[in-house]
Amino acid sequence: MCDNTNPSTQSIADYLAQLLKDRKQLAAFPNVFMHMERLLDEEIAKVRASLFQINGVKKEPLILPEPEGMVTTLTEKVYVPVKEHPDFNFVGRILGPRGMTAKQLEQETGCKIMVRGKGSMRDKKKEDANRGKPNWEHLADDLHVLLTVEDTENRAKIKLARAVDEVKRLLVPQADGEDELKKRQLMELAIINGTYRDSSSKVSVPVNGAGAAAGLLSPGEPAHQLIYASPYDYANYAALTAAANPLLATEYAAADHAASRYLLAGF
């Protein structure tokens, strides 16, 4: 782990790794300690959300008005400044390890997040082969983040504005060694892979003994070779952070996320 890591960040990561280890052990007794499982899941959600409070800035949950009118779908593109910064890994910064940064933003904003356009696919040969084909029209466009939200218009506009603001923050390049978000993303990747080293015990905390390689290919879309995040050996991890934001829990649970974005297996 990097020596200049903020101690508070290290302690949060230590605590998250221990919580996930406890959750894995508790999974050996399904439907026995249900209240304990619920409390542990809620704590994991809160701690993971706090891991991404960069520079101590706490993100306030969305405050949404009561629905008014019919449900509509709003979309917006946020273009990635690859021409100005051709060597910066914007896609990895947006998606995060196993796509968890994008997933976190989806839960916070209630919007679907898709990286599209030139350079959005990990397999460049497949990208070149698909360019110009039906359903792949987006590959003719410059690299961008496509944000989509479905709700009543008065609520959808608030969600979309929050998502645009958060994505634009991610598109500001950081100097090597000064990118606090990347440090935290790498910590989470180590936790997912089961190779995270606890700062107090100085030994790796085995969160997922089998590693994170198994079960990552999305079963629904083999042709696109998408990577679906299924860390920590329990399927509902992606929805856990919604517990820290009950306002979005219902919307996230009902959304179809498996086909909503291109995810990288790492950085």
C-alpha positions as YAML, in Angstrom:
chain: A
units: angstrom
residues:
- id: 1
  name: MET
  ca: [0.00, 0.00, 0.00]
- id: 2
  name: CYS
  ca: [1.21, 3.52, -0.69]
- id: 3
  name: ASP
  ca: [3.15, 5.06, 2.22]
- id: 4
  name: ASN
  ca: [1.57, 8.51, 1.87]
- id: 5
  name: THR
  ca: [-1.98, 7.20, 2.18]
- id: 6
  name: ASN
  ca: [-4.15, 9.21, 4.52]
- id: 7
  name: PRO
  ca: [-4.33, 7.31, 7.86]
- id: 8
  name: SER
  ca: [-8.09, 7.79, 8.05]
- id: 9
  name: THR
  ca: [-8.43, 6.26, 4.59]
- id: 10
  name: GLN
  ca: [-6.32, 3.30, 5.73]
- id: 11
  name: SER
  ca: [-8.44, 2.78, 8.83]
- id: 12
  name: ILE
  ca: [-11.67, 2.90, 6.79]
- id: 13
  name: ALA
  ca: [-10.28, 0.30, 4.39]
- id: 14
  name: ASP
  ca: [-9.13, -1.88, 7.30]
- id: 15
  name: TYR
  ca: [-12.58, -1.72, 8.83]
- id: 16
  name: LEU
  ca: [-14.30, -2.48, 5.50]
- id: 17
  name: ALA
  ca: [-12.07, -5.51, 4.92]
- id: 18
  name: GLN
  ca: [-12.86, -6.84, 8.39]
- id: 19
  name: LEU
  ca: [-16.59, -6.28, 7.91]
- id: 20
  name: LEU
  ca: [-16.52, -8.20, 4.64]
- id: 21
  name: LYS
  ca: [-14.58, -11.00, 6.27]
- id: 22
  name: ASP
  ca: [-17.25, -11.17, 8.99]
- id: 23
  name: ARG
  ca: [-19.98, -11.15, 6.35]
- id: 24
  name: LYS
  ca: [-18.38, -14.05, 4.52]
- id: 25
  name: GLN
  ca: [-18.15, -16.05, 7.74]
- id: 26
  name: LEU
  ca: [-21.75, -15.24, 8.60]
- id: 27
  name: ALA
  ca: [-22.83, -16.53, 5.18]
- id: 28
  name: ALA
  ca: [-22.00, -20.03, 6.44]
- id: 29
  name: PHE
  ca: [-25.19, -19.79, 8.53]
- id: 30
  name: PRO
  ca: [-27.88, -18.69, 6.05]
- id: 31
  name: ASN
  ca: [-31.19, -17.47, 7.45]
- id: 32
  name: VAL
  ca: [-30.00, -17.98, 11.02]
- id: 33
  name: PHE
  ca: [-28.78, -14.53, 12.08]
- id: 34
  name: MET
  ca: [-31.04, -12.46, 9.82]
- id: 35
  name: HIS
  ca: [-31.02, -9.29, 11.93]
- id: 36
  name: MET
  ca: [-27.27, -9.49, 12.29]
- id: 37
  name: GLU
  ca: [-26.91, -9.91, 8.53]
- id: 38
  name: ARG
  ca: [-29.07, -6.87, 7.90]
- id: 39
  name: LEU
  ca: [-27.13, -4.71, 10.37]
- id: 40
  name: LEU
  ca: [-23.82, -5.87, 8.95]
- id: 41
  name: ASP
  ca: [-24.95, -5.16, 5.38]
- id: 42
  name: GLU
  ca: [-26.05, -1.66, 6.38]
- id: 43
  name: GLU
  ca: [-22.71, -1.01, 8.07]
- id: 44
  name: ILE
  ca: [-20.81, -2.25, 5.00]
- id: 45
  name: ALA
  ca: [-22.85, 0.13, 2.84]
- id: 46
  name: LYS
  ca: [-22.13, 3.11, 5.07]
- id: 47
  name: VAL
  ca: [-18.42, 2.35, 5.42]
- id: 48
  name: ARG
  ca: [-17.97, 1.80, 1.70]
- id: 49
  name: ALA
  ca: [-19.71, 5.09, 0.95]
- id: 50
  name: SER
  ca: [-17.43, 6.87, 3.43]
- id: 51
  name: LEU
  ca: [-14.39, 5.40, 1.67]
- id: 52
  name: PHE
  ca: [-15.21, 7.62, -1.30]
- id: 53
  name: GLN
  ca: [-15.69, 10.85, 0.64]
- id: 54
  name: ILE
  ca: [-12.60, 12.46, -0.87]
- id: 55
  name: ASN
  ca: [-10.84, 15.09, 1.27]
- id: 56
  name: GLY
  ca: [-13.47, 14.70, 3.95]
- id: 57
  name: VAL
  ca: [-16.25, 16.02, 1.68]
- id: 58
  name: LYS
  ca: [-19.43, 14.19, 2.58]
- id: 59
  name: LYS
  ca: [-21.94, 13.73, -0.21]
- id: 60
  name: GLU
  ca: [-25.41, 14.60, 0.94]
- id: 61
  name: PRO
  ca: [-28.18, 12.25, -0.21]
- id: 62
  name: LEU
  ca: [-30.51, 13.46, -2.90]
- id: 63
  name: ILE
  ca: [-33.63, 15.21, -1.65]
- id: 64
  name: LEU
  ca: [-36.38, 14.46, -4.12]
- id: 65
  name: PRO
  ca: [-39.85, 16.03, -4.28]
- id: 66
  name: GLU
  ca: [-43.04, 14.03, -4.53]
- id: 67
  name: PRO
  ca: [-43.62, 12.64, -8.05]
- id: 68
  name: GLU
  ca: [-45.58, 14.91, -10.37]
- id: 69
  name: GLY
  ca: [-46.91, 13.84, -13.75]
- id: 70
  name: MET
  ca: [-45.98, 10.90, -15.94]
- id: 71
  name: VAL
  ca: [-42.75, 8.93, -15.81]
- id: 72
  name: THR
  ca: [-40.28, 10.02, -18.50]
- id: 73
  name: THR
  ca: [-36.73, 9.16, -19.57]
- id: 74
  name: LEU
  ca: [-34.01, 11.80, -19.68]
- id: 75
  name: THR
  ca: [-30.50, 11.35, -21.08]
- id: 76
  name: GLU
  ca: [-27.37, 13.45, -21.29]
- id: 77
  name: LYS
  ca: [-23.89, 12.93, -22.69]
- id: 78
  name: VAL
  ca: [-20.79, 14.12, -20.86]
- id: 79
  name: TYR
  ca: [-17.81, 14.03, -23.21]
- id: 80
  name: VAL
  ca: [-14.43, 12.82, -21.93]
- id: 81
  name: PRO
  ca: [-11.50, 15.22, -22.58]
- id: 82
  name: VAL
  ca: [-9.27, 12.58, -24.19]
- id: 83
  name: LYS
  ca: [-7.92, 15.00, -26.81]
- id: 84
  name: GLU
  ca: [-6.63, 17.34, -24.10]
- id: 85
  name: HIS
  ca: [-5.33, 14.47, -21.93]
- id: 86
  name: PRO
  ca: [-4.67, 11.49, -24.26]
- id: 87
  name: ASP
  ca: [-2.59, 9.52, -21.73]
- id: 88
  name: PHE
  ca: [-4.96, 9.73, -18.77]
- id: 89
  name: ASN
  ca: [-7.05, 6.65, -17.96]
- id: 90
  name: PHE
  ca: [-10.46, 8.28, -17.72]
- id: 91
  name: VAL
  ca: [-12.38, 5.05, -18.28]
- id: 92
  name: GLY
  ca: [-10.68, 3.33, -15.37]
- id: 93
  name: ARG
  ca: [-11.29, 6.35, -13.14]
- id: 94
  name: ILE
  ca: [-14.99, 6.47, -14.01]
- id: 95
  name: LEU
  ca: [-15.66, 2.75, -13.69]
- id: 96
  name: GLY
  ca: [-13.31, 1.86, -10.85]
- id: 97
  name: PRO
  ca: [-12.34, -1.69, -9.81]
- id: 98
  name: ARG
  ca: [-14.86, -4.17, -11.17]
- id: 99
  name: GLY
  ca: [-17.05, -1.19, -12.09]
- id: 100
  name: MET
  ca: [-17.71, -0.34, -8.44]
- id: 101
  name: THR
  ca: [-17.11, 3.42, -8.74]
- id: 102
  name: ALA
  ca: [-19.73, 3.69, -11.49]
- id: 103
  name: LYS
  ca: [-22.05, 1.50, -9.47]
- id: 104
  name: GLN
  ca: [-21.57, 3.76, -6.45]
- id: 105
  name: LEU
  ca: [-22.53, 6.78, -8.56]
- id: 106
  name: GLU
  ca: [-25.60, 4.97, -9.88]
- id: 107
  name: GLN
  ca: [-26.75, 4.35, -6.35]
- id: 108
  name: GLU
  ca: [-26.10, 7.93, -5.27]
- id: 109
  name: THR
  ca: [-27.80, 9.55, -8.25]
- id: 110
  name: GLY
  ca: [-30.44, 7.06, -9.40]
- id: 111
  name: CYS
  ca: [-29.07, 7.28, -12.96]
- id: 112
  name: LYS
  ca: [-27.65, 4.58, -15.21]
- id: 113
  name: ILE
  ca: [-24.07, 5.26, -16.22]
- id: 114
  name: MET
  ca: [-22.65, 3.98, -19.51]
- id: 115
  name: VAL
  ca: [-19.22, 4.65, -21.00]
- id: 116
  name: ARG
  ca: [-19.62, 4.83, -24.77]
- id: 117
  name: GLY
  ca: [-17.92, 6.02, -27.92]
- id: 118
  name: LYS
  ca: [-14.40, 5.48, -29.26]
- id: 119
  name: GLY
  ca: [-12.23, 3.75, -26.68]
- id: 120
  name: SER
  ca: [-15.12, 2.55, -24.53]
- id: 121
  name: MET
  ca: [-14.46, -1.13, -25.18]
- id: 122
  name: ARG
  ca: [-11.60, -2.99, -23.58]
- id: 123
  name: ASP
  ca: [-11.06, -5.15, -26.66]
- id: 124
  name: LYS
  ca: [-9.92, -2.67, -29.31]
- id: 125
  name: LYS
  ca: [-10.06, -5.26, -32.12]
- id: 126
  name: LYS
  ca: [-13.68, -6.04, -31.29]
- id: 127
  name: GLU
  ca: [-14.42, -2.34, -31.13]
- id: 128
  name: ASP
  ca: [-12.99, -1.82, -34.62]
- id: 129
  name: ALA
  ca: [-14.89, -4.85, -35.91]
- id: 130
  name: ASN
  ca: [-18.21, -3.61, -34.51]
- id: 131
  name: ARG
  ca: [-17.88, 0.01, -35.59]
- id: 132
  name: GLY
  ca: [-20.60, 0.80, -38.14]
- id: 133
  name: LYS
  ca: [-22.75, -2.22, -37.29]
- id: 134
  name: PRO
  ca: [-26.36, -1.92, -36.07]
- id: 135
  name: ASN
  ca: [-26.63, -1.22, -32.31]
- id: 136
  name: TRP
  ca: [-23.02, -0.06, -32.25]
- id: 137
  name: GLU
  ca: [-23.59, 3.43, -33.65]
- id: 138
  name: HIS
  ca: [-22.17, 5.00, -30.50]
- id: 139
  name: LEU
  ca: [-18.67, 3.84, -31.50]
- id: 140
  name: ALA
  ca: [-18.65, 6.51, -34.20]
- id: 141
  name: ASP
  ca: [-18.96, 9.18, -31.51]
- id: 142
  name: ASP
  ca: [-16.17, 10.54, -29.31]
- id: 143
  name: LEU
  ca: [-15.66, 8.90, -25.91]
- id: 144
  name: HIS
  ca: [-18.42, 9.98, -23.53]
- id: 145
  name: VAL
  ca: [-20.42, 9.03, -20.49]
- id: 146
  name: LEU
  ca: [-24.10, 8.49, -21.26]
- id: 147
  name: LEU
  ca: [-26.40, 9.19, -18.32]
- id: 148
  name: THR
  ca: [-29.97, 7.91, -18.33]
- id: 149
  name: VAL
  ca: [-32.67, 8.34, -15.72]
- id: 150
  name: GLU
  ca: [-36.30, 7.22, -15.64]
- id: 151
  name: ASP
  ca: [-38.65, 9.04, -13.27]
- id: 152
  name: THR
  ca: [-41.20, 11.82, -13.24]
- id: 153
  name: GLU
  ca: [-39.71, 14.90, -14.85]
- id: 154
  name: ASN
  ca: [-39.43, 16.95, -11.65]
- id: 155
  name: ARG
  ca: [-37.42, 14.16, -9.99]
- id: 156
  name: ALA
  ca: [-35.48, 13.03, -13.07]
- id: 157
  name: LYS
  ca: [-34.00, 16.52, -13.63]
- id: 158
  name: ILE
  ca: [-32.60, 16.59, -10.09]
- id: 159
  name: LYS
  ca: [-31.08, 13.12, -10.42]
- id: 160
  name: LEU
  ca: [-29.57, 13.90, -13.83]
- id: 161
  name: ALA
  ca: [-28.07, 17.20, -12.66]
- id: 162
  name: ARG
  ca: [-26.40, 15.42, -9.72]
- id: 163
  name: ALA
  ca: [-25.05, 12.69, -12.00]
- id: 164
  name: VAL
  ca: [-23.62, 15.21, -14.50]
- id: 165
  name: ASP
  ca: [-21.90, 17.09, -11.69]
- id: 166
  name: GLU
  ca: [-20.37, 13.91, -10.21]
- id: 167
  name: VAL
  ca: [-19.14, 12.64, -13.59]
- id: 168
  name: LYS
  ca: [-17.55, 16.00, -14.42]
- id: 169
  name: ARG
  ca: [-15.63, 15.80, -11.14]
- id: 170
  name: LEU
  ca: [-14.23, 12.45, -12.26]
- id: 171
  name: LEU
  ca: [-13.10, 13.94, -15.57]
- id: 172
  name: VAL
  ca: [-10.60, 16.30, -13.95]
- id: 173
  name: PRO
  ca: [-7.15, 14.64, -14.34]
- id: 174
  name: GLN
  ca: [-5.02, 14.27, -11.22]
- id: 175
  name: ALA
  ca: [-1.23, 14.14, -11.06]
- id: 176
  name: ASP
  ca: [0.45, 10.82, -10.32]
- id: 177
  name: GLY
  ca: [0.71, 10.27, -6.59]
- id: 178
  name: GLU
  ca: [-1.91, 12.93, -5.85]
- id: 179
  name: ASP
  ca: [-5.04, 11.11, -6.99]
- id: 180
  name: GLU
  ca: [-6.80, 10.26, -3.73]
- id: 181
  name: LEU
  ca: [-9.68, 8.57, -5.56]
- id: 182
  name: LYS
  ca: [-7.32, 6.21, -7.39]
- id: 183
  name: LYS
  ca: [-5.64, 5.28, -4.10]
- id: 184
  name: ARG
  ca: [-9.00, 4.36, -2.64]
- id: 185
  name: GLN
  ca: [-10.03, 2.50, -5.78]
- id: 186
  name: LEU
  ca: [-6.84, 0.44, -5.59]
- id: 187
  name: MET
  ca: [-7.56, -0.30, -1.94]
- id: 188
  name: GLU
  ca: [-11.01, -1.55, -2.87]
- id: 189
  name: LEU
  ca: [-9.55, -3.64, -5.70]
- id: 190
  name: ALA
  ca: [-7.19, -5.31, -3.21]
- id: 191
  name: ILE
  ca: [-10.12, -5.99, -0.88]
- id: 192
  name: ILE
  ca: [-12.14, -7.47, -3.75]
- id: 193
  name: ASN
  ca: [-9.20, -9.67, -4.80]
- id: 194
  name: GLY
  ca: [-8.60, -10.84, -1.25]
- id: 195
  name: THR
  ca: [-5.06, -9.41, -1.21]
- id: 196
  name: TYR
  ca: [-5.66, -6.40, 1.02]
- id: 197
  name: ARG
  ca: [-3.05, -6.02, 3.76]
- id: 198
  name: ASP
  ca: [-4.49, -4.89, 7.08]
- id: 199
  name: SER
  ca: [-2.34, -2.06, 8.49]
- id: 200
  name: SER
  ca: [-2.66, -3.34, 12.07]
- id: 201
  name: SER
  ca: [-2.11, -7.07, 11.56]
- id: 202
  name: LYS
  ca: [0.35, -6.71, 8.63]
- id: 203
  name: VAL
  ca: [-1.20, -9.77, 7.01]
- id: 204
  name: SER
  ca: [-3.54, -10.07, 4.10]
- id: 205
  name: VAL
  ca: [-7.22, -10.09, 4.98]
- id: 206
  name: PRO
  ca: [-8.79, -12.91, 2.91]
- id: 207
  name: VAL
  ca: [-12.16, -11.50, 1.91]
- id: 208
  name: ASN
  ca: [-12.75, -13.79, -1.02]
- id: 209
  name: GLY
  ca: [-10.62, -16.90, -0.91]
- id: 210
  name: ALA
  ca: [-11.38, -17.82, -4.49]
- id: 211
  name: GLY
  ca: [-10.25, -14.43, -5.74]
- id: 212
  name: ALA
  ca: [-12.33, -12.14, -7.91]
- id: 213
  name: ALA
  ca: [-11.73, -13.90, -11.21]
- id: 214
  name: ALA
  ca: [-14.59, -16.40, -11.00]
- id: 215
  name: GLY
  ca: [-18.08, -15.44, -12.08]
- id: 216
  name: LEU
  ca: [-17.23, -12.09, -13.64]
- id: 217
  name: LEU
  ca: [-18.44, -12.65, -17.19]
- id: 218
  name: SER
  ca: [-21.99, -11.42, -17.48]
- id: 219
  name: PRO
  ca: [-24.07, -14.51, -18.38]
- id: 220
  name: GLY
  ca: [-26.59, -12.41, -20.27]
- id: 221
  name: GLU
  ca: [-24.22, -10.80, -22.77]
- id: 222
  name: PRO
  ca: [-21.29, -13.04, -23.74]
- id: 223
  name: ALA
  ca: [-21.03, -11.46, -27.17]
- id: 224
  name: HIS
  ca: [-20.09, -8.10, -25.67]
- id: 225
  name: GLN
  ca: [-17.61, -9.63, -23.22]
- id: 226
  name: LEU
  ca: [-18.93, -7.43, -20.44]
- id: 227
  name: ILE
  ca: [-17.61, -7.77, -16.93]
- id: 228
  name: TYR
  ca: [-20.20, -7.87, -14.17]
- id: 229
  name: ALA
  ca: [-19.17, -7.13, -10.62]
- id: 230
  name: SER
  ca: [-19.91, -9.97, -8.20]
- id: 231
  name: PRO
  ca: [-17.39, -9.48, -5.39]
- id: 232
  name: TYR
  ca: [-17.38, -10.77, -1.84]
- id: 233
  name: ASP
  ca: [-19.26, -14.00, -2.66]
- id: 234
  name: TYR
  ca: [-22.76, -12.66, -2.14]
- id: 235
  name: ALA
  ca: [-24.93, -11.46, -4.93]
- id: 236
  name: ASN
  ca: [-26.57, -8.46, -3.29]
- id: 237
  name: TYR
  ca: [-23.36, -6.52, -2.67]
- id: 238
  name: ALA
  ca: [-24.15, -4.06, -5.44]
- id: 239
  name: ALA
  ca: [-27.35, -3.03, -3.65]
- id: 240
  name: LEU
  ca: [-25.78, -2.74, -0.22]
- id: 241
  name: THR
  ca: [-24.77, 0.90, -0.52]
- id: 242
  name: ALA
  ca: [-28.39, 1.68, -1.28]
- id: 243
  name: ALA
  ca: [-29.02, 0.93, 2.39]
- id: 244
  name: ALA
  ca: [-27.06, 4.07, 3.21]
- id: 245
  name: ASN
  ca: [-29.43, 6.01, 0.95]
- id: 246
  name: PRO
  ca: [-32.95, 4.57, 1.38]
- id: 247
  name: LEU
  ca: [-34.30, 7.20, -1.00]
- id: 248
  name: LEU
  ca: [-32.71, 5.38, -3.92]
- id: 249
  name: ALA
  ca: [-33.02, 1.79, -2.71]
- id: 250
  name: THR
  ca: [-36.29, 1.07, -4.49]
- id: 251
  name: GLU
  ca: [-35.22, 2.61, -7.78]
- id: 252
  name: TYR
  ca: [-31.89, 0.78, -7.80]
- id: 253
  name: ALA
  ca: [-33.38, -2.59, -6.96]
- id: 254
  name: ALA
  ca: [-35.80, -2.31, -9.86]
- id: 255
  name: ALA
  ca: [-33.21, -1.21, -12.42]
- id: 256
  name: ASP
  ca: [-31.61, -3.43, -15.05]
- id: 257
  name: HIS
  ca: [-27.92, -2.79, -14.45]
- id: 258
  name: ALA
  ca: [-26.38, -5.90, -15.96]
- id: 259
  name: ALA
  ca: [-26.76, -4.57, -19.50]
- id: 260
  name: SER
  ca: [-26.30, -0.91, -18.73]
- id: 261
  name: ARG
  ca: [-22.57, -0.33, -19.09]
- id: 262
  name: TYR
  ca: [-19.19, -1.52, -20.20]
- id: 263
  name: LEU
  ca: [-17.13, -2.53, -17.16]
- id: 264
  name: LEU
  ca: [-13.42, -3.13, -16.92]
- id: 265
  name: ALA
  ca: [-11.92, -5.96, -14.94]
- id: 266
  name: GLY
  ca: [-9.53, -3.49, -13.28]
- id: 267
  name: PHE
  ca: [-7.38, -0.53, -14.24]
...
